[in-house]
Amino acid sequence: MDACQVTSPEKVTVEELDQSDRRLGLKCCECHRFRYMRTHRYPANTIVSKIARKLRCAQCGSEDVRTFPVERHPGTGYWPAEGS
C-alpha cells in the first residue's frame, strides 16, 4: 500500500497499534523515504495518522509525510524493509 495515496486513513490509536503486532510507519510523499518510528513517546489514545502533522522528512525536509500502521508480510512474516 502506498501511504501517500490513502484518502481516508484508518483511525487506529497508538495503543491499538501496539496491541495488534503492527508498527508505526512514516512515509515521505516527496522523496519516498520509508522508516519505522517508535510509539513510546506518544500517548496511547493518539491517532496514528495524526502523528504526521508535526513531522517532516529527515532526508528532504518535506512536511508532506504520512504515518500509518504497518503489518508483517502475510506469507513470510517479515516486516517491510525501510527505504530511502
Backbone as XML, in Angstrom:
<?xml version="1.0"?>
<chain id="A" units="angstrom">
  <residue number="1" name="MET">
    <atom name="N" x="0.839" y="-1.184" z="0.000"/>
    <atom name="CA" x="0.000" y="0.000" z="0.000"/>
    <atom name="C" x="0.883" y="1.245" z="0.000"/>
  </residue>
  <residue number="2" name="ASP">
    <atom name="N" x="0.555" y="2.203" z="-0.835"/>
    <atom name="CA" x="1.271" y="3.478" z="-0.853"/>
    <atom name="C" x="0.546" y="4.437" z="0.077"/>
  </residue>
  <residue number="3" name="ALA">
    <atom name="N" x="1.182" y="4.772" z="1.188"/>
    <atom name="CA" x="0.558" y="5.620" z="2.208"/>
    <atom name="C" x="0.175" y="6.993" z="1.674"/>
  </residue>
  <residue number="4" name="CYS">
    <atom name="N" x="0.864" y="7.481" z="0.661"/>
    <atom name="CA" x="0.576" y="8.811" z="0.117"/>
    <atom name="C" x="-0.696" y="8.824" z="-0.723"/>
  </residue>
  <residue number="5" name="GLN">
    <atom name="N" x="-1.201" y="7.674" z="-1.095"/>
    <atom name="CA" x="-2.412" y="7.579" z="-1.901"/>
    <atom name="C" x="-3.666" y="7.350" z="-1.063"/>
  </residue>
  <residue number="6" name="VAL">
    <atom name="N" x="-3.524" y="7.185" z="0.245"/>
    <atom name="CA" x="-4.668" y="6.915" z="1.124"/>
    <atom name="C" x="-5.501" y="8.181" z="1.262"/>
  </residue>
  <residue number="7" name="THR">
    <atom name="N" x="-6.810" y="8.063" z="1.035"/>
    <atom name="CA" x="-7.685" y="9.233" z="1.129"/>
    <atom name="C" x="-8.379" y="9.321" z="2.482"/>
  </residue>
  <residue number="8" name="SER">
    <atom name="N" x="-8.690" y="8.202" z="3.112"/>
    <atom name="CA" x="-9.306" y="8.233" z="4.440"/>
    <atom name="C" x="-8.565" y="7.244" z="5.346"/>
  </residue>
  <residue number="9" name="PRO">
    <atom name="N" x="-7.495" y="7.716" z="6.003"/>
    <atom name="CA" x="-6.676" y="6.820" z="6.820"/>
    <atom name="C" x="-7.461" y="6.174" z="7.956"/>
  </residue>
  <residue number="10" name="GLU">
    <atom name="N" x="-6.985" y="5.000" z="8.345"/>
    <atom name="CA" x="-7.583" y="4.294" z="9.468"/>
    <atom name="C" x="-7.518" y="5.151" z="10.720"/>
  </residue>
  <residue number="11" name="LYS">
    <atom name="N" x="-8.477" y="4.960" z="11.605"/>
    <atom name="CA" x="-8.492" y="5.660" z="12.893"/>
    <atom name="C" x="-7.913" y="4.743" z="13.969"/>
  </residue>
  <residue number="12" name="VAL">
    <atom name="N" x="-6.703" y="4.318" z="13.761"/>
    <atom name="CA" x="-6.015" y="3.420" z="14.685"/>
    <atom name="C" x="-5.246" y="4.245" z="15.701"/>
  </residue>
  <residue number="13" name="THR">
    <atom name="N" x="-5.362" y="3.886" z="16.979"/>
    <atom name="CA" x="-4.608" y="4.581" z="18.013"/>
    <atom name="C" x="-3.263" y="3.896" z="18.228"/>
  </residue>
  <residue number="14" name="VAL">
    <atom name="N" x="-2.364" y="4.597" z="18.902"/>
    <atom name="CA" x="-1.058" y="4.029" z="19.233"/>
    <atom name="C" x="-1.237" y="2.762" z="20.081"/>
  </residue>
  <residue number="15" name="GLU">
    <atom name="N" x="-2.171" y="2.790" z="21.008"/>
    <atom name="CA" x="-2.422" y="1.617" z="21.847"/>
    <atom name="C" x="-2.874" y="0.417" z="21.005"/>
  </residue>
  <residue number="16" name="GLU">
    <atom name="N" x="-3.788" y="0.633" z="20.082"/>
    <atom name="CA" x="-4.263" y="-0.447" z="19.211"/>
    <atom name="C" x="-3.133" y="-0.973" z="18.339"/>
  </residue>
  <residue number="17" name="LEU">
    <atom name="N" x="-2.294" y="-0.079" z="17.873"/>
    <atom name="CA" x="-1.145" y="-0.460" z="17.058"/>
    <atom name="C" x="-0.236" y="-1.408" z="17.843"/>
  </residue>
  <residue number="18" name="ASP">
    <atom name="N" x="0.106" y="-1.019" z="19.059"/>
    <atom name="CA" x="0.997" y="-1.824" z="19.897"/>
    <atom name="C" x="0.386" y="-3.177" z="20.267"/>
  </residue>
  <residue number="19" name="GLN">
    <atom name="N" x="-0.915" y="-3.214" z="20.460"/>
    <atom name="CA" x="-1.584" y="-4.457" z="20.864"/>
    <atom name="C" x="-1.836" y="-5.411" z="19.704"/>
  </residue>
  <residue number="20" name="SER">
    <atom name="N" x="-1.681" y="-4.944" z="18.480"/>
    <atom name="CA" x="-2.031" y="-5.772" z="17.322"/>
    <atom name="C" x="-0.820" y="-6.228" z="16.511"/>
  </residue>
  <residue number="21" name="ASP">
    <atom name="N" x="0.380" y="-6.162" z="17.094"/>
    <atom name="CA" x="1.606" y="-6.579" z="16.417"/>
    <atom name="C" x="1.803" y="-5.849" z="15.094"/>
  </residue>
  <residue number="22" name="ARG">
    <atom name="N" x="1.506" y="-4.551" z="15.106"/>
    <atom name="CA" x="1.787" y="-3.696" z="13.961"/>
    <atom name="C" x="2.793" y="-2.645" z="14.398"/>
  </residue>
  <residue number="23" name="ARG">
    <atom name="N" x="3.425" y="-2.001" z="13.440"/>
    <atom name="CA" x="4.423" y="-0.970" z="13.731"/>
    <atom name="C" x="3.995" y="0.354" z="13.119"/>
  </residue>
  <residue number="24" name="LEU">
    <atom name="N" x="4.586" y="1.435" z="13.615"/>
    <atom name="CA" x="4.289" y="2.766" z="13.119"/>
    <atom name="C" x="5.233" y="3.092" z="11.968"/>
  </residue>
  <residue number="25" name="GLY">
    <atom name="N" x="4.655" y="3.290" z="10.788"/>
    <atom name="CA" x="5.441" y="3.617" z="9.609"/>
    <atom name="C" x="5.345" y="5.095" z="9.279"/>
  </residue>
  <residue number="26" name="LEU">
    <atom name="N" x="6.414" y="5.643" z="8.720"/>
    <atom name="CA" x="6.461" y="7.023" z="8.262"/>
    <atom name="C" x="6.929" y="7.016" z="6.813"/>
  </residue>
  <residue number="27" name="LYS">
    <atom name="N" x="6.149" y="7.653" z="5.934"/>
    <atom name="CA" x="6.488" y="7.698" z="4.514"/>
    <atom name="C" x="6.485" y="9.144" z="4.045"/>
  </residue>
  <residue number="28" name="CYS">
    <atom name="N" x="7.559" y="9.560" z="3.367"/>
    <atom name="CA" x="7.635" y="10.892" z="2.769"/>
    <atom name="C" x="7.039" y="10.809" z="1.364"/>
  </residue>
  <residue number="29" name="CYS">
    <atom name="N" x="6.112" y="11.702" z="1.079"/>
    <atom name="CA" x="5.465" y="11.700" z="-0.237"/>
    <atom name="C" x="6.277" y="12.450" z="-1.289"/>
  </residue>
  <residue number="30" name="GLU">
    <atom name="N" x="7.346" y="13.105" z="-0.889"/>
    <atom name="CA" x="8.218" y="13.800" z="-1.837"/>
    <atom name="C" x="9.366" y="12.903" z="-2.305"/>
  </residue>
  <residue number="31" name="CYS">
    <atom name="N" x="10.183" y="12.421" z="-1.356"/>
    <atom name="CA" x="11.356" y="11.611" z="-1.736"/>
    <atom name="C" x="11.110" y="10.108" z="-1.553"/>
  </residue>
  <residue number="32" name="HIS">
    <atom name="N" x="9.946" y="9.738" z="-1.027"/>
    <atom name="CA" x="9.511" y="8.348" z="-0.863"/>
    <atom name="C" x="10.300" y="7.562" z="0.183"/>
  </residue>
  <residue number="33" name="ARG">
    <atom name="N" x="10.939" y="8.259" z="1.088"/>
    <atom name="CA" x="11.661" y="7.600" z="2.179"/>
    <atom name="C" x="10.639" y="6.919" z="3.097"/>
  </residue>
  <residue number="34" name="PHE">
    <atom name="N" x="10.973" y="5.714" z="3.550"/>
    <atom name="CA" x="10.105" y="4.970" z="4.466"/>
    <atom name="C" x="10.917" y="4.538" z="5.675"/>
  </residue>
  <residue number="35" name="ARG">
    <atom name="N" x="10.406" y="4.828" z="6.851"/>
    <atom name="CA" x="11.060" y="4.471" z="8.102"/>
    <atom name="C" x="10.023" y="4.019" z="9.115"/>
  </residue>
  <residue number="36" name="TYR">
    <atom name="N" x="10.509" y="3.283" z="10.109"/>
    <atom name="CA" x="9.681" y="2.927" z="11.260"/>
    <atom name="C" x="9.962" y="3.911" z="12.379"/>
  </residue>
  <residue number="37" name="MET">
    <atom name="N" x="8.938" y="4.183" z="13.178"/>
    <atom name="CA" x="9.079" y="5.075" z="14.325"/>
    <atom name="C" x="8.689" y="4.324" z="15.590"/>
  </residue>
  <residue number="38" name="ARG">
    <atom name="N" x="9.261" y="4.720" z="16.697"/>
    <atom name="CA" x="8.869" y="4.160" z="17.992"/>
    <atom name="C" x="7.609" y="4.865" z="18.473"/>
  </residue>
  <residue number="39" name="THR">
    <atom name="N" x="6.769" y="4.132" z="19.170"/>
    <atom name="CA" x="5.499" y="4.699" z="19.634"/>
    <atom name="C" x="5.544" y="5.170" z="21.084"/>
  </residue>
  <residue number="40" name="HIS">
    <atom name="N" x="6.611" y="4.876" z="21.816"/>
    <atom name="CA" x="6.638" y="5.134" z="23.258"/>
    <atom name="C" x="6.483" y="6.610" z="23.638"/>
  </residue>
  <residue number="41" name="ARG">
    <atom name="N" x="6.784" y="7.530" z="22.747"/>
    <atom name="CA" x="6.683" y="8.944" z="23.108"/>
    <atom name="C" x="5.310" y="9.553" z="22.847"/>
  </residue>
  <residue number="42" name="TYR">
    <atom name="N" x="4.385" y="8.763" z="22.338"/>
    <atom name="CA" x="3.043" y="9.255" z="22.053"/>
    <atom name="C" x="2.039" y="8.668" z="23.043"/>
  </residue>
  <residue number="43" name="PRO">
    <atom name="N" x="1.064" y="9.470" z="23.486"/>
    <atom name="CA" x="0.020" y="8.938" z="24.370"/>
    <atom name="C" x="-0.746" y="7.802" z="23.689"/>
  </residue>
  <residue number="44" name="ALA">
    <atom name="N" x="-1.238" y="6.874" z="24.467"/>
    <atom name="CA" x="-1.923" y="5.683" z="23.955"/>
    <atom name="C" x="-3.119" y="6.020" z="23.074"/>
  </residue>
  <residue number="45" name="ASN">
    <atom name="N" x="-3.808" y="7.124" z="23.341"/>
    <atom name="CA" x="-5.015" y="7.465" z="22.578"/>
    <atom name="C" x="-4.737" y="8.302" z="21.335"/>
  </residue>
  <residue number="46" name="THR">
    <atom name="N" x="-3.472" y="8.523" z="20.989"/>
    <atom name="CA" x="-3.110" y="9.295" z="19.794"/>
    <atom name="C" x="-3.477" y="8.526" z="18.530"/>
  </residue>
  <residue number="47" name="ILE">
    <atom name="N" x="-4.142" y="9.192" z="17.608"/>
    <atom name="CA" x="-4.489" y="8.591" z="16.318"/>
    <atom name="C" x="-3.213" y="8.550" z="15.464"/>
  </residue>
  <residue number="48" name="VAL">
    <atom name="N" x="-2.882" y="7.375" z="14.976"/>
    <atom name="CA" x="-1.636" y="7.162" z="14.231"/>
    <atom name="C" x="-1.501" y="8.113" z="13.046"/>
  </residue>
  <residue number="49" name="SER">
    <atom name="N" x="-2.542" y="8.292" z="12.268"/>
    <atom name="CA" x="-2.452" y="9.140" z="11.069"/>
    <atom name="C" x="-2.226" y="10.616" z="11.407"/>
  </residue>
  <residue number="50" name="LYS">
    <atom name="N" x="-2.573" y="11.039" z="12.614"/>
    <atom name="CA" x="-2.410" y="12.445" z="13.005"/>
    <atom name="C" x="-0.999" y="12.764" z="13.480"/>
  </residue>
  <residue number="51" name="ILE">
    <atom name="N" x="-0.187" y="11.769" z="13.762"/>
    <atom name="CA" x="1.187" y="11.998" z="14.214"/>
    <atom name="C" x="1.973" y="12.756" z="13.152"/>
  </residue>
  <residue number="52" name="ALA">
    <atom name="N" x="1.692" y="12.495" z="11.887"/>
    <atom name="CA" x="2.432" y="13.113" z="10.775"/>
    <atom name="C" x="2.300" y="14.630" z="10.740"/>
  </residue>
  <residue number="53" name="ARG">
    <atom name="N" x="1.268" y="15.181" z="11.332"/>
    <atom name="CA" x="1.031" y="16.625" z="11.274"/>
    <atom name="C" x="2.178" y="17.444" z="11.860"/>
  </residue>
  <residue number="54" name="LYS">
    <atom name="N" x="2.942" y="16.853" z="12.778"/>
    <atom name="CA" x="4.019" y="17.586" z="13.448"/>
    <atom name="C" x="5.399" y="17.143" z="12.973"/>
  </residue>
  <residue number="55" name="LEU">
    <atom name="N" x="5.458" y="16.371" z="11.908"/>
    <atom name="CA" x="6.731" y="15.815" z="11.452"/>
    <atom name="C" x="7.129" y="16.347" z="10.085"/>
  </residue>
  <residue number="56" name="ARG">
    <atom name="N" x="8.396" y="16.167" z="9.792"/>
    <atom name="CA" x="8.906" y="16.433" z="8.450"/>
    <atom name="C" x="9.941" y="15.361" z="8.135"/>
  </residue>
  <residue number="57" name="CYS">
    <atom name="N" x="10.213" y="15.170" z="6.875"/>
    <atom name="CA" x="11.166" y="14.155" z="6.435"/>
    <atom name="C" x="12.585" y="14.564" z="6.831"/>
  </residue>
  <residue number="58" name="ALA">
    <atom name="N" x="13.313" y="13.642" z="7.430"/>
    <atom name="CA" x="14.697" y="13.915" z="7.839"/>
    <atom name="C" x="15.633" y="13.970" z="6.638"/>
  </residue>
  <residue number="59" name="GLN">
    <atom name="N" x="15.215" y="13.383" z="5.526"/>
    <atom name="CA" x="16.076" y="13.354" z="4.334"/>
    <atom name="C" x="15.919" y="14.600" z="3.468"/>
  </residue>
  <residue number="60" name="CYS">
    <atom name="N" x="14.679" y="14.957" z="3.126"/>
    <atom name="CA" x="14.474" y="16.080" z="2.198"/>
    <atom name="C" x="13.834" y="17.304" z="2.853"/>
  </residue>
  <residue number="61" name="GLY">
    <atom name="N" x="13.334" y="17.164" z="4.077"/>
    <atom name="CA" x="12.738" y="18.287" z="4.789"/>
    <atom name="C" x="11.271" y="18.533" z="4.493"/>
  </residue>
  <residue number="62" name="SER">
    <atom name="N" x="10.660" y="17.718" z="3.651"/>
    <atom name="CA" x="9.259" y="17.911" z="3.279"/>
    <atom name="C" x="8.337" y="17.699" z="4.483"/>
  </residue>
  <residue number="63" name="GLU">
    <atom name="N" x="7.271" y="18.491" z="4.540"/>
    <atom name="CA" x="6.227" y="18.296" z="5.542"/>
    <atom name="C" x="5.134" y="17.366" z="5.025"/>
  </residue>
  <residue number="64" name="ASP">
    <atom name="N" x="5.231" y="16.950" z="3.765"/>
    <atom name="CA" x="4.246" y="16.057" z="3.157"/>
    <atom name="C" x="4.611" y="14.612" z="3.486"/>
  </residue>
  <residue number="65" name="VAL">
    <atom name="N" x="4.340" y="14.229" z="4.730"/>
    <atom name="CA" x="4.630" y="12.879" z="5.204"/>
    <atom name="C" x="3.354" y="12.242" z="5.746"/>
  </residue>
  <residue number="66" name="ARG">
    <atom name="N" x="3.332" y="10.931" z="5.785"/>
    <atom name="CA" x="2.188" y="10.182" z="6.310"/>
    <atom name="C" x="2.682" y="9.188" z="7.359"/>
  </residue>
  <residue number="67" name="THR">
    <atom name="N" x="1.892" y="9.001" z="8.403"/>
    <atom name="CA" x="2.148" y="7.949" z="9.389"/>
    <atom name="C" x="0.982" y="6.977" z="9.319"/>
  </residue>
  <residue number="68" name="PHE">
    <atom name="N" x="1.300" y="5.688" z="9.450"/>
    <atom name="CA" x="0.287" y="4.667" z="9.227"/>
    <atom name="C" x="0.723" y="3.344" z="9.858"/>
  </residue>
  <residue number="69" name="PRO">
    <atom name="N" x="-0.238" y="2.445" z="10.127"/>
    <atom name="CA" x="0.097" y="1.130" z="10.664"/>
    <atom name="C" x="0.749" y="0.257" z="9.591"/>
  </residue>
  <residue number="70" name="VAL">
    <atom name="N" x="1.757" y="-0.502" z="9.980"/>
    <atom name="CA" x="2.440" y="-1.412" z="9.065"/>
    <atom name="C" x="2.330" y="-2.830" z="9.638"/>
  </residue>
  <residue number="71" name="GLU">
    <atom name="N" x="1.947" y="-3.762" z="8.778"/>
    <atom name="CA" x="1.814" y="-5.162" z="9.183"/>
    <atom name="C" x="2.920" y="-6.003" z="8.565"/>
  </residue>
  <residue number="72" name="ARG">
    <atom name="N" x="3.185" y="-7.123" z="9.188"/>
    <atom name="CA" x="4.140" y="-8.085" z="8.637"/>
    <atom name="C" x="3.604" y="-8.650" z="7.320"/>
  </residue>
  <residue number="73" name="HIS">
    <atom name="N" x="4.503" y="-9.077" z="6.434"/>
    <atom name="CA" x="4.089" y="-9.722" z="5.192"/>
    <atom name="C" x="3.361" y="-11.008" z="5.567"/>
  </residue>
  <residue number="74" name="PRO">
    <atom name="N" x="2.153" y="-11.243" z="5.056"/>
    <atom name="CA" x="1.387" y="-12.415" z="5.465"/>
    <atom name="C" x="2.029" y="-13.751" z="5.091"/>
  </residue>
  <residue number="75" name="GLY">
    <atom name="N" x="2.798" y="-13.775" z="4.025"/>
    <atom name="CA" x="3.411" y="-15.024" z="3.589"/>
    <atom name="C" x="4.716" y="-15.352" z="4.288"/>
  </residue>
  <residue number="76" name="THR">
    <atom name="N" x="5.534" y="-14.336" z="4.504"/>
    <atom name="CA" x="6.861" y="-14.572" z="5.074"/>
    <atom name="C" x="6.958" y="-14.255" z="6.558"/>
  </residue>
  <residue number="77" name="GLY">
    <atom name="N" x="6.100" y="-13.361" z="7.033"/>
    <atom name="CA" x="6.173" y="-12.939" z="8.431"/>
    <atom name="C" x="7.193" y="-11.844" z="8.667"/>
  </residue>
  <residue number="78" name="TYR">
    <atom name="N" x="7.861" y="-11.383" z="7.612"/>
    <atom name="CA" x="8.855" y="-10.318" z="7.753"/>
    <atom name="C" x="8.209" y="-8.943" z="7.663"/>
  </residue>
  <residue number="79" name="TRP">
    <atom name="N" x="8.867" y="-7.964" z="8.282"/>
    <atom name="CA" x="8.438" y="-6.575" z="8.177"/>
    <atom name="C" x="8.961" y="-6.020" z="6.838"/>
  </residue>
  <residue number="80" name="PRO">
    <atom name="N" x="8.193" y="-5.110" z="6.197"/>
    <atom name="CA" x="8.711" y="-4.463" z="5.002"/>
    <atom name="C" x="10.003" y="-3.712" z="5.317"/>
  </residue>
  <residue number="81" name="ALA">
    <atom name="N" x="10.925" y="-3.713" z="4.378"/>
    <atom name="CA" x="12.226" y="-3.065" z="4.582"/>
    <atom name="C" x="12.088" y="-1.550" z="4.539"/>
  </residue>
  <residue number="82" name="GLU">
    <atom name="N" x="12.876" y="-0.861" z="5.357"/>
    <atom name="CA" x="12.942" y="0.584" z="5.288"/>
    <atom name="C" x="13.650" y="0.957" z="3.986"/>
  </residue>
  <residue number="83" name="GLY">
    <atom name="N" x="13.369" y="2.148" z="3.500"/>
    <atom name="CA" x="13.994" y="2.556" z="2.249"/>
    <atom name="C" x="14.167" y="4.052" z="2.160"/>
  </residue>
  <residue number="84" name="SER">
    <atom name="N" x="15.204" y="4.442" z="1.442"/>
    <atom name="CA" x="15.474" y="5.870" z="1.241"/>
    <atom name="C" x="15.211" y="6.240" z="-0.197"/>
  </residue>
</chain>
